[in-house]
Amino acid sequence: SHPCYPHHVYIGLGRPSVMMSSAPQIYGGQAEAVVPMSRTGAGGSALATVWNEGRPMLAQRMVTHSWSNKFSDLVAAVVADGLGLMGSYYSNVAIRLAAPGGVDVLRRALGSRGALNITYWVCAFSINQHASICGGFGPAPQEGTVERDEWERKRSDTNSGAQFRICPCTQPK
């Protein structure tokens, strides 16, 4: 797996054409950006591998996330770390990311701190989603159960209610 730079995270994924969602605080991420952007041929690779053109890098930081959390909060947390902010200050970064011109302001701030070249290993980007989760949601639990309700919730975008698309790649799982 490959780490990535913080500016890859918010510049690469922050474009409306990539996110395909008008809401700045999307949930998920894999269905909206990570899986489509990491598709190569009949399969795919880790998105960080695509961004880094296959060149391995040593990570300086490690970040994990949950697909059910706000994706914008993941991005904001990485950027806040690069800015040296501690505690719950990432929420201010999330607000700035969503504001017009906010990405440029944050990129300049990261650049002035020399933080554009900090490498992060982010599980969503550094693991090949095509070799694991892109092809489905797992077997459906029995109808009328709490497990089925949770399974149904996780299949859909929290903002739009639309079901996440399944990747048609043939990458072995």
Order of alpha helices (4+ residues) and beta strands (2+ residues): alpha-beta-beta-alpha-beta-alpha-alpha-alpha-beta-alpha-alpha
